């Protein structure tokens, strides 16, 4: 999938420190030289959203329900997440 993305931030990037450690999100933002308000996190695990939102990121949760209201957007699949991201970019 790397040909489709400028950067891929996986667990290797973070020295095997997983999300939701806030340092993981901060290191991604630092690498991209942006602040949280310029970033979108697309996620399928609700517990990974709060640190991103605390940094000002827009969050898109892929799933059936967001009982805790952790996400800015709730979508059923990755195709809908892409549509939301495109709309946000406009």
HELIX and SHEET records of a PDB file:
HELIX    1   1 UNK A    2  UNK A    4  5                                   3    
HELIX    2   2 UNK A   22  UNK A   32  1                                  11    
HELIX    3   3 UNK A   36  UNK A   38  5                                   3    
HELIX    4   4 UNK A   46  UNK A   48  5                                   3    
HELIX    5   5 UNK A   49  UNK A   54  1                                   6    
HELIX    6   6 UNK A   78  UNK A   89  1                                  12    
SHEET    1   A 3 UNK A  40  UNK A  43  0                                        
SHEET    2   A 3 UNK A  58  UNK A  62  1                                        
SHEET    3   A 3 UNK A  73  UNK A  75  1                                        
END                                                                             
